[in-house]
Amino acid sequence: MPILRPYGSTGMAVSLLGFGAGHIGDPAFSEGACGAFLHGLLDAGVTLVDTARGYGLSEERIGRHLAARRGKFILSTKVGYGVEGLEDWTHACVAAGVDRALKVLRTDHLDIVHLHSCPREILAQGGVIEALEQAKAAGKIRATAYSGENEALAFALASGRFDGVQCSLNLCDQRALGDTLPVTRAQGLGLIAKRPLANAPWLWAERPAGEYCEVYWTRLKAMGLDPGDLDWPELALRFAAFHEGVSSCIVGTTKLEHLKANLRVLENGPLPADQVAAIRAAFTACDEGWDGQI
Ligand SMILES: NC(=O)c1ccc[n+]([C@@H]2O[C@H](COP(=O)([O-])OP(=O)(O)OC[C@H]3O[C@@H](n4cnc5c(N)ncnc54)[C@H](OP(=O)(O)O)[C@@H]3O)[C@@H](O)[C@H]2O)c1
C-alpha cells in the first residue's frame, strides 16, 4: 500500500508520492498514452495529482480521462493568470480562474488551489487571497494554498491565510528545510515538495545550457555528492520525502515504470541519518545565494 500523509490539518490525506502533471501537458505525448498513464497512476495507488493553468493540455486531459474516478484522488491546481479578458493577478482573475478550472477539470470541487508563483507585492494587496478564501467559503475549493519561493513564500506563510504551500525541495534546493518546514509544521499547513528529483540533472554529462535543470546541475557538481550504492532517483526521492511535515513529493514523468519505481523506493524509508546529514552539510557548505528555484 502506498504511504499516505496528512495534508496539514485540513483532514485530507495524500500519497507521499504525488504526481506532478506538468509533463502530460505536452501535445507530443499522445492522448491514448496519456489516458492509460493517468489510469495507471491511480491503479498504482498515487492519490495526489497536481496540475496548473499553465501546464498546456494537463488540466484538460485530467478532466477528460479521470472525471469518472474523481472521488479516488486529491486534485490540486494553480490559478492567477490566463483567463481570457481579465488582467492576471487580480481578484477577478483568481475567482474566474477557479471557475474555469472546475469546468476544464470536470469536477464540482477542487481539493487544493494554489496561487501560482504570485509576486509578493500582489499578495500584499490582499485581493487574490480574498478571492481564494471566497471560493473556499462557497465550497468550490477545500484548501487554499500558495506555490512559490523565497520572499513571496515567506510573506504567504506570515499572512496565516493559507492551508498549505508548494515549494522546491530536493538535493540541490534545501533552504525550505530550514525556512519553510518549521513554519508549516507550527501552523499545521500541508506542504507539497515540487521538483523532488531536482529534474534529474545527473542525466547530463555536460552542463545543460538553457535547460530547466541547469542551475541544479551546477549545484550538484559543486556539492560533489556520491550516490554510493543507490541510484540517483532513489537517493533524491528518499532525501526529499522523509522530512517531518512533507505531505507529498510530486514527481513529474510520463512513464509508468518510473512512477512505480518511485513508489517502490519510498518503501525503503528514510535515508540513514548520517547520509542525510552529509547531504545537508554539502548544501550548506556551498550555499552562497542558493535560493529556492521556481
Ligand atoms: N509550482 C511551480 O511553480 C512548479 C514548478 C516546477 C514544478 N512543479 C510541479 O512539480 C512537478 C515535478 O517537477 P518536475 O517534473 O519539474 O521535476 P522532477 O519531478 O524533479 O523531475 C522530473 C524528471 O525526473 C525524471 N524521473 C522521474 N522518475 C524517474 C525515475 N524513477 N528514474 C529516472 N528518472 C525519473 C523524469 O523523466 P521521465 O519522464 O523520463 O520519467 C523527469 O525528467 C511538476 O510536474 C509540477 O507539477 C511546480
The ligand as an SDF file (V2000), in Angstrom:
LIG
                    3D

 48 52  0  0  0  0  0  0  0  0999 V2000
    4.5400   25.4290   -8.7560 N   0  0  0  0  0  0  0  0  0  0  0  0
    5.5100   25.5630   -9.6210 C   0  0  0  0  0  0  0  0  0  0  0  0
    5.8940   26.6660   -9.9840 O   0  0  0  0  0  0  0  0  0  0  0  0
    6.1800   24.3320  -10.1430 C   0  0  0  0  0  0  0  0  0  0  0  0
    7.4190   24.4140  -10.7720 C   0  0  0  0  0  0  0  0  0  0  0  0
    8.0230   23.2210  -11.1920 C   0  0  0  0  0  0  0  0  0  0  0  0
    7.3740   22.0270  -10.9800 C   0  0  0  0  0  0  0  0  0  0  0  0
    6.1510   21.9860  -10.3870 N   0  0  0  0  0  0  0  0  0  0  0  0
    5.4250   20.7240  -10.1680 C   0  0  0  0  0  0  0  0  0  0  0  0
    6.3130   19.7600   -9.7050 O   0  0  0  0  0  0  0  0  0  0  0  0
    6.2800   18.6260  -10.5850 C   0  0  0  0  0  0  0  0  0  0  0  0
    7.6100   17.9510  -10.5840 C   0  0  0  0  0  0  0  0  0  0  0  0
    8.6100   18.8110  -11.0930 O   0  0  0  0  0  0  0  0  0  0  0  0
    9.4420   18.4090  -12.3680 P   0  0  0  0  0  0  0  0  0  0  0  0
    8.7010   17.4140  -13.1650 O   0  0  0  0  0  0  0  0  0  0  0  0
    9.8350   19.6900  -12.9860 O   0  0  0  0  0  0  0  0  0  0  0  0
   10.7700   17.7980  -11.7170 O   0  0  0  0  0  0  0  0  0  0  0  0
   11.1710   16.4110  -11.0170 P   0  0  0  0  0  0  0  0  0  0  0  0
    9.9730   15.6650  -10.5740 O   0  0  0  0  0  0  0  0  0  0  0  0
   12.2130   16.7430  -10.0120 O   0  0  0  0  0  0  0  0  0  0  0  0
   11.9100   15.6470  -12.1860 O   0  0  0  0  0  0  0  0  0  0  0  0
   11.2400   15.1440  -13.2760 C   0  0  0  0  0  0  0  0  0  0  0  0
   12.2260   14.3520  -14.1180 C   0  0  0  0  0  0  0  0  0  0  0  0
   12.6110   13.1810  -13.3970 O   0  0  0  0  0  0  0  0  0  0  0  0
   12.5490   12.0660  -14.2680 C   0  0  0  0  0  0  0  0  0  0  0  0
   12.1860   10.8810  -13.4890 N   0  0  0  0  0  0  0  0  0  0  0  0
   11.1020   10.6840  -12.7110 C   0  0  0  0  0  0  0  0  0  0  0  0
   11.1380    9.4890  -12.1140 N   0  0  0  0  0  0  0  0  0  0  0  0
   12.2830    8.8940  -12.5340 C   0  0  0  0  0  0  0  0  0  0  0  0
   12.8810    7.6170  -12.3080 C   0  0  0  0  0  0  0  0  0  0  0  0
   12.3390    6.7060  -11.4970 N   0  0  0  0  0  0  0  0  0  0  0  0
   14.0610    7.3510  -12.9040 N   0  0  0  0  0  0  0  0  0  0  0  0
   14.6430    8.2470  -13.7250 C   0  0  0  0  0  0  0  0  0  0  0  0
   14.1200    9.4570  -13.9940 N   0  0  0  0  0  0  0  0  0  0  0  0
   12.9490    9.7760  -13.4080 C   0  0  0  0  0  0  0  0  0  0  0  0
   11.5190   12.4080  -15.3050 C   0  0  0  0  0  0  0  0  0  0  0  0
   11.8660   11.8180  -16.5220 O   0  0  0  0  0  0  0  0  0  0  0  0
   10.9240   10.7050  -17.2260 P   0  0  0  0  0  0  0  0  0  0  0  0
    9.8200   11.4670  -17.8760 O   0  0  0  0  0  0  0  0  0  0  0  0
   11.8730   10.0160  -18.1450 O   0  0  0  0  0  0  0  0  0  0  0  0
   10.4180    9.8030  -16.1270 O   0  0  0  0  0  0  0  0  0  0  0  0
   11.6200   13.9110  -15.4080 C   0  0  0  0  0  0  0  0  0  0  0  0
   12.5210   14.2950  -16.4210 O   0  0  0  0  0  0  0  0  0  0  0  0
    5.8070   19.2300  -11.9140 C   0  0  0  0  0  0  0  0  0  0  0  0
    5.3190   18.2620  -12.8020 O   0  0  0  0  0  0  0  0  0  0  0  0
    4.7740   20.1880  -11.4100 C   0  0  0  0  0  0  0  0  0  0  0  0
    3.5750   19.5010  -11.0890 O   0  0  0  0  0  0  0  0  0  0  0  0
    5.5530   23.1160   -9.9470 C   0  0  0  0  0  0  0  0  0  0  0  0
  1  2  1  0
  2  3  2  0
  2  4  1  0
  4  5  1  0
  4 48  2  0
  5  6  2  0
  6  7  1  0
  7  8  2  0
  8  9  1  0
  8 48  1  0
  9 10  1  0
  9 46  1  0
 10 11  1  0
 11 12  1  0
 11 44  1  0
 12 13  1  0
 13 14  1  0
 14 15  2  0
 14 16  1  0
 14 17  1  0
 17 18  1  0
 18 19  2  0
 18 20  1  0
 18 21  1  0
 21 22  1  0
 22 23  1  0
 23 24  1  0
 23 42  1  0
 24 25  1  0
 25 26  1  0
 25 36  1  0
 26 27  1  0
 26 35  1  0
 27 28  2  0
 28 29  1  0
 29 30  1  0
 29 35  2  0
 30 31  1  0
 30 32  2  0
 32 33  1  0
 33 34  2  0
 34 35  1  0
 36 37  1  0
 36 42  1  0
 37 38  1  0
 38 39  2  0
 38 40  1  0
 38 41  1  0
 42 43  1  0
 44 45  1  0
 44 46  1  0
 46 47  1  0
M  CHG  2   8   1  16  -1
M  END
$$$$
